Each structure stands twice: as structure tokens, then as C-alpha cells.
Amino acid sequence: MLSGILLDARNCNSRDGVTGALICRHDIYLQLLEGPEAKVKATSDRISQDDRHIGMKTLVSKRVPERVFGDWAMLHDPAKTWIWTEKEIADGIIDRVTLKDLTEVFESLAEKAKD
């Protein structure tokens, strides 16, 4: 199922000028979307209506001066070096995470992807 989601995301994002990254593990999925505001909103709306996605919530929505994942229609990271443990996820860390924490996670991923 994940490969189908990634294929759809890459196709739609390329068409719409949206870039981003998907971090996934069996217990958590985090996605960052970048691009024109209307296109990002339309993408988010499309994702929320897709029955392959459940419990979706927007953690942050803000304008940024430049894209972090401008070279990727949708970078996939299987979270092999994930900083949160399964216990932290189960204990609800995602509800307590700060903008700084999320930014650091995705910026670190972007740096690793460039190597």
C-alpha cells in the first residue's frame, strides 16, 4: 500500500508543483508538503479524503521562505534512524512535539538525503 501512496503522491505533486517528504514507520507517519499555498491545501484535502489515510491531522501550517525538499516530488524515509521510540509514540509525543522539533526532524532528513 505504501508504494501506491508514494507513486500517487509523486505523480500528483509533480503535476501540481508540490514537493515534500514522507517519514514512515509502522507506528507513525509524518509528511511535509511545500509549494503554492492553494496547491498544498488541495493536496492536503485530497490526502484527507483518501481512505488509505486515517487519523490525519495538521500539526503545522505556515509560510516558509524556501523549500527544504525542492528536489523531491516526495522523498520517502522509512525512519530507520527515527529519534522517537515506539513507547514515546504510544505515549502521545506527537501531540506534544514543538515546531522546532518537527523542523529539526525534516531538516536533518533533507541533509541526509543530499549525501
N, C-alpha and C positions, 0 to 999 in steps of 0.2 A: 504494500500500500504506500509506503514512504516513497518508493521510486516513482510511483504515479503522481504523487503530490509534487515532488520535485520537478518532474517533467512538465506538469501543468504550470507550475509557478514560473519556471524558466521561460516557457513559451509566452505566457501572458505578460510577464514582466518585461521581456524583450520587446514585445509589441507595444507596451504602454510606457516604456522609458522608466520603469521602476527597477531598482537594484536592492540588494539586501543579503541577509544571511539567515540560515535556519540552524539552530543548535538543538539537537535532539538526543534524548536518551529514553529508555522505556518509561521513566517516571516524570519527564519534563520536556517540554518543547518551548523554546524561545525563538521568536522571529523578529528581525529588524527590517523594516521597509523604508526605502528612501526614494524620493522623487518629487514630482509636482504634487502639491497638496491634494488636488482633486483626484489624481490617478492613484495616490496612496490610499485615499479614503475609499475609492471604488474597489481597490484590491482588498482592503480590509473587509469591506462589505461582502465581496464575493467569497472570501475565506469563511466568514461567519455563517454564510448560507450553505456551505459545502458540508454534507453530512459526514465527511471523513474527519471533521474537526468538532471537538466537543469542549465545553467549558472554556471557550476563548474569552480572554479579557485583555483590554488595552492597558498596559502599565504606564506608558509614556507616549505623549503625542506632542511634538514640538518642532519648530523650525530649526534647521541647522545650517551653518554657513557653507559646508561642503559635505559631500558624501564620503562615508567611510568605506563602502563596498561598491564604489563606482565601476569597478571592473567585472563585477559578478551579477548576472541576472538573478541568481540565488545561490550563494555559497552554502554548501552543506558541511556541517561539522557534527560528527557523531558524539561529541562531548567526551572524548577519551580522556582528556585532561581536565575534566569539569571540576570546579572548585567547591561545589556544594555536594555533600554526601546524600545518599538516599534518605537517611534519617532526617537531615535538615529539610529536604524537600517535603517529606511526610509531615514534618512539624510546622510546615507553612512558611518557610523562609521567603517564598516568592511574594507573600503578602507584606513582608517587612523590608524587602530589598529597596535600596535607595537608587535614585537616578545615577549617582556616582558609581555605585556597584555595577549597575547594568551597563553603563558607558564603558567601564573598565573591562568587563567581560567581552563586549563586542570589539573594542579597540585592540585588545590582546589577540583575539581571533583574527582580526584583519592583519595584524603584524605577522602572525604565524603563517597566514595564507600567502603573504608576499615572499616568504623564504623559499 
